Amino acid sequence: MFDLKSVPKWDPGVVEARQVNEGPLERVGTRIQTLGKGGVDRGTVEIAEFELGRKLGLRFLVPEKSRVKQARLTYTSEPMESDETVLSR
């Protein structure tokens, strides 16, 4: 989840993702901008929750004129007895 170069592999609308503030990537408060085809800004997310290997919560920072308000997305991972991991969104 924290390899920004791989974001286009699991989000087909994104061609590039980049960190827009300083500091470590894996921390609450980090902001990530996503770009679509032609360099179109698809939006910025901020890491709102983070537990290494267990939880990643994203808060979408949207323009004031957008109808979307206070959107959040949380990923949780749960190791299984086998070598597999269940990822929930």
C-alpha positions as CSV (number, residue, x, y, z in Angstrom):
1,M,0.0,0.0,0.0
2,F,2.9,2.4,0.6
3,D,4.7,1.8,-2.7
4,L,3.4,4.9,-4.6
5,K,4.8,3.6,-7.9
6,S,2.4,0.6,-7.7
7,V,-0.8,2.7,-7.1
8,P,-1.7,2.6,-10.8
9,K,-1.7,-1.2,-10.6
10,W,-4.6,-1.3,-8.2
11,D,-6.3,2.0,-9.1
12,P,-6.7,2.0,-12.9
13,G,-7.8,5.7,-13.0
14,V,-4.4,6.8,-11.5
15,V,-1.3,7.1,-13.6
16,E,0.9,8.7,-10.9
17,A,0.7,9.1,-7.1
18,R,3.1,11.3,-5.2
19,Q,3.7,12.5,-1.7
20,V,3.1,16.3,-1.4
21,N,4.4,17.0,2.1
22,E,7.7,16.2,3.9
23,G,8.4,13.5,6.4
24,P,8.0,9.7,6.3
25,L,5.3,8.3,4.0
26,E,4.0,5.8,6.6
27,R,2.5,8.3,9.1
28,V,-0.7,10.1,10.0
29,G,-0.8,13.4,8.3
30,T,1.0,12.4,5.1
31,R,-0.7,13.7,2.0
32,I,-0.7,12.0,-1.4
33,Q,-1.8,13.5,-4.7
34,T,-3.1,11.3,-7.5
35,L,-2.9,12.2,-11.1
36,G,-4.9,10.7,-14.0
37,K,-4.3,10.6,-17.7
38,G,-3.0,13.9,-19.1
39,G,-1.8,15.0,-15.7
40,V,-5.3,15.7,-14.5
41,D,-5.4,16.1,-10.7
42,R,-7.7,13.3,-9.3
43,G,-7.4,14.6,-5.8
44,T,-5.4,14.4,-2.6
45,V,-5.8,12.0,0.3
46,E,-4.4,12.3,3.8
47,I,-3.4,9.4,6.0
48,A,-5.9,9.6,8.9
49,E,-5.1,6.2,10.6
50,F,-2.1,4.0,10.4
51,E,-1.1,0.7,12.1
52,L,1.8,-1.0,10.4
53,G,0.6,-4.2,8.6
54,R,-2.9,-3.8,10.0
55,K,-4.8,-0.6,9.1
56,L,-4.6,2.3,6.7
57,G,-7.3,5.0,6.8
58,L,-7.4,7.7,4.2
59,R,-9.3,11.0,4.3
60,F,-10.1,12.6,1.0
61,L,-9.3,16.3,0.8
62,V,-11.8,17.7,-1.7
63,P,-12.2,21.1,-3.2
64,E,-14.7,23.4,-1.3
65,K,-17.1,23.3,-4.3
66,S,-17.2,19.5,-4.5
67,R,-20.4,17.7,-3.4
68,V,-18.3,15.0,-1.7
69,K,-17.7,15.9,1.9
70,Q,-15.7,14.1,4.6
71,A,-15.1,11.0,2.5
72,R,-12.9,8.3,4.1
73,L,-11.6,4.9,3.0
74,T,-10.1,2.3,5.4
75,Y,-8.1,-0.7,4.5
76,T,-7.5,-3.5,7.1
77,S,-5.4,-6.6,6.7
78,E,-5.8,-9.8,8.6
79,P,-3.3,-12.6,8.4
80,M,-4.6,-16.1,8.0
81,E,-3.2,-19.4,9.2
82,S,-1.9,-20.0,5.7
83,D,0.5,-17.6,4.0
84,E,-2.4,-15.5,2.8
85,T,-3.7,-12.2,4.1
86,V,-7.3,-10.9,3.8
87,L,-7.5,-7.3,2.8
88,S,-10.8,-5.5,3.5
89,R,-11.8,-2.1,2.1
